[in-house]
């Protein structure tokens, strides 16, 4: 799939590499659709998933996922409730998959649908049989329209299978006349029902097309026969007798009988590992946040390693404590927390001070904690708040540096902690329990009452600076000038961290080339009412330059891309257009010519799509570089959200990266 707009359409026996689709293997959704019969009878299939090893059999009971056992490997495979598609008059069965969370012994994931004995129809009567694969954003990646089967009561829709270090998917569309029992037996599941209850014809209904080979040179569907059956029997790992019969159920009351539960699932609140109920003022917020953070730090090794290793803590055993009492100058103090990291003979200790909401760190308190840490021979004082540092390694609060000769004063913002959690979740985990704990902590952080919203305010002087800049009365020595420049630098860091969370790679800020220091940025704001910032994404064609113009109420983001050297002028334009098919037509495209005195040829993308020649240079010179720019109206409010500067920047940068930057390949 080139641009994510249309899914790959497979035919029977076809296969596709999921890595080519840029699929996030952390979460995939598989949908199986079975359409109603021509007479309107609903065909509701039962979906099963067989997790198969290198021998072609399921290793144990846990590897057979079906209606009586809907989950495997901690939710890596999970059968969901069926849905009804009114548009297609079909039942949609859903499966969520986390392929990267499956153990290495699982080589194939086979997706099957079967019909219960109570259903009189077979799959041949269904007017629609379709399988699709969606990514975490519900974008359809692959679809497979199953050819009309015969009288099968079980149908192999397709399978995911490993190839070297990646996963592929193969469309199968093979039927079994004897239903799910035959499928289970074929893959080594010992069923616990009498043999006479099973149709003796357990062979798959096959056609000539079933013997076709895929691009890997393998049979699209495994053949059956005496020899193959004998080999499979030799390798068979028998399960302990699963029943593929549905449990007998008593007659069911109407759904709305004496209803006391909410009518829809959307009204139900999922239980939380870290509850937010009962959070009142700032004090309770801070206690909850401290306890939750330190507990997760102790339990989740990839998370603690990412946060503590840069502080000099060893990658060993982590112990955490809350409200530890200390005495200093005959006064009692209780810092919010204490972290102890131990590996062998090396012990690292650090005090923790936490702020939530709009509360900011106070210099006297921090200096006292630094003194306590020095007296106790602790390595560091770690502060956590919604404040972002102005630069890497720079603390947001100015503490007497003479106190920091033996104790490090380190700051983490809640934005940075959130980003570290997202990055940890994108990597391998020792076990699924740690992944669940960290995911629950992110749920807690994202709740409004947690107070862990991160940077979300341009400051109390934002309106004053905005209005003064428009009136041309803003002065260099105004207190608001320095504050807004600092806040904009923090906004760039917040935007970089938000992109990091989405992309799973570290996105970093970079100072503007024409105003690399804060003094020159303050002067630039006073002179022109403009604030600049830059973001660098690893592997991207170039950095993104963000420009906020207070006087024109506009925010823009730009990326430059070097044009191919060997192509003709019109071919270079087509090279750019092919790579950004989903870009907004209001984007400004600039073609920069080669030579000592380059010429800039601008045009709107929508116009270039109608006539590519308008981007060519009048003097015939070829383009050496293209610039693409998105511009939106700037939000006026100081806080985050709709209609704010912070919201304008983050939304624009995210959209621009998705539609433009990630699509352009460097030459």
Number of C-alpha atoms within 10 A of each C-alpha: 15 13 15 14 12 13 19 19 16 20 16 22 21 18 24 20 17 18 13 11 17 14 18 17 19 17 18 24 22 20 23 26 27 26 26 21 19 10 7 11 15 18 24 22 25 18 26 26 24 26 28 22 17 12 18 19 25 26 23 16 18 15 23 25 20 20 17 14 15 18 21 20 14 13 15 19 26 22 23 16 9 18 14 15 13 8 6 14 19 24 23 21 22 21 22 22 22 17 22 16 19 18 10 9 12 20 19 22 23 21 22 25 25 25 21 19 11 6 13 11 18 21 26 16 21 21 17 20 22 18 23 21 23 20 21 14 10 10 16 20 21 23 21 24 18 21 15 14 21 16 16 21 25 29 27 23 24 25 21 21 19 16 11 6 6 14 18 16 21 24 27 26 26 25 26 24 22 21 25 26 23 22 25 21 14 21 24 22 28 21 19 14 14 7 9 7 8 14 13 11 12 17 16 21 18 16 10 6 12 18 15 14 15 17 12 9 8 11 14 24 23 11 12 13 9 8 9 12 13 12 12 18 16 10 14 19 18 18 18 12 12 16 15 19 15 10 9 6 6 6 6 6 8 8 8 9 7 8 9 7 10 9 11 7 9 8 9 10 7 8 8 12 14 17 16 17 9 9 16 11 11 17 12 14 21 23 19 19 23 22 18 18 18 20 18 18 22 18 18 22 18 22 23 23 19 17 17 19 12 9 17 13 24 19 16 16 15 24 16 21 17 18 17 13 11 15 10 12 7 7 7 9 16 14 20 20 22 20 24 19 22 17 13 8 5 10 15 19 22 26 27 25 23 24 25 27 21 17 14 15 19 11 13 10 13 20 19 16 24 26 19 21 21 19 12 11 14 22 21 25 28 23 21 22 26 24 27 26 19 18 13 11 11 13 17 19 16 11 16 9 10 7 15 16 9 16 19 19 26 17 23 20 24 23 25 22 21 22 24 23 23 23 20 21 20 18 11 12 16 10 11 15 13 18 20 15 17 23 16 19 22 17 15 23 24 15 13 11 18 23 25 25 21 22 24 22 21 23 14 13 14 21 15 12 24 21 14 18 22 15 10 14 11 20 17 16 11 11 11 21 24 17 18 21 22 20 22 20 24 22 24 23 27 23 25 23 24 19 22 21 22 13 14 16 17 16 18 19 23 16 17 17 10 10 16 13 11 15 12 12 23 23 19 18 24 22 14 14 22 20 22 25 23 22 22 17 21 12 11 17 19 19 20 23 21 23 19 25 19 23 16 12 16 18 24 22 22 24 22 21 21 18 23 18 13 8 13 13 22 14 14 22 23 14 15 20 17 13 18 18 15 15 21 17 15 15 19 19 25 22 27 25 23 14 11 6 8 13 17 19 17 19 17 18 23 16 16 20 15 9 10 17 14 16 24 23 18 11 8 9 16 22 29 18 18 22 16 22 22 22 18 16 16 21 21 17 17 19 19 19 16 13 15 18 28 26 20 22 25 20 14 18 23 16 14 24 20 14 17 21 26 15 20 21 14 12 9
